[in-house]
Amino acid sequence: MARQRGGTRILIYSHDSFGLGHLRRCRAIANSLVGHRPELSVVILSGSPIIGSFDFRPRVDFVRIPGVIKLREGDYTSLSLDMSIEELMDVRAAIIEGTATAFEPDIFLVDKEPLGLRGEVRNTLEMLNERGVPCILGLRDVMDDPELLSEEWTRKNAVPALRDLYDDIWVYGLREIHDPLFGLEIPQSIRDKLTFTGYLRRSWNQKRSDLMQSDGFDVTQPYLLVTTGGGGDGAGLIDWVLRAYEHDPSLPLPVMMVLGPFMSSNYQTEFMERVSRIEKVTAITFDANVEALFANATAVIGMGGYNTFCEVLSFDKPSLIVPRRVPRLEQYIRAERAQALGLSSMLVDEGIRDAPEMASAIRALSHQPAPSQTILPGLLDGLSTINGLTDQWLNKATAPTNDITPALRTVT
């Protein structure tokens, strides 16, 4: 007998094990979707070891798959289990496919990696394709330098997957800012699947002043927020800002630094010691609700990851971006384009980290216009656009025609 099945369901895959980018993006989308559709349930598949630290709206849950870490030479190994990477990938793939089989999603949304980490979602994609479940790939606005991305996607056999296994491709950005497939030899049939949604708007409706005041920091007063995202590669940024305040104690704004949960303990210890000697600087390791700090900040210094960029735009903050350039050029490309459009300013870390240069850039933030001074229609329409696209896919079965492509492509 067929078992009773309630509501509609979306399964989201995020391969994150290190860093916060993919997880926070998927969380924002999931929370928006269940707020839009009261009958919808969403499950997120994630390898993040700290996914349980985040709050989710009712009807959003997660399945934690065993984590991996990327080694210096580019390969992966198990985060905590005593097993080979081949064994671990078999376990991860089985959990992903088993979850999809039991959960019976109406849509499968994959974040960034067309076939998942080391191809772990291929079997799930093929199974859901056979069942007629729409499979959608979500891409951030910038992936990497076109030449490097082309080599990576050739190695991972990504283009055939985009052609054969995906019904749609959502780009979480604007074409006017960047096309993630620019410079790649991609068939027109794949390009026709692209929908540019706009960036994912972030919001915050609560005041957290009591918490920050208890930590000795008052978010009701003007301050500079310095954030590294996950923090695994953020030591350079933190060091440079600290040098500026050590060099020039008269800098006007107090600072709240968020070091990031993945910053090495050695760096965290060193930075906390330096912070303790600077009157105007406070530091914390992690805040799962960092949106509150963005909402109350006067200005922001960050590395220019996708989520930080969305928050800078959403909360309309003057910002200074100090992008990384290895192992990907993603942050640098985004920061360079944002500066050209007047959305933010940029400072490149060449390894010298001149204290007066950073101090001058910090002072300049007080004269920098907010991002809203640059008019880009649809800039922050990402979540509402995704809600609408989801409606169209979920309503496809009852539509008078099976071809909804023209309607979907109007959102670009």
Order of alpha helices (4+ residues) and beta strands (2+ residues): beta-alpha-beta-beta-beta-beta-alpha-beta-alpha-beta-alpha-alpha-beta-alpha-beta-alpha-beta-alpha-beta-alpha-beta-alpha-beta-alpha-beta-alpha-beta-alpha-alpha-alpha
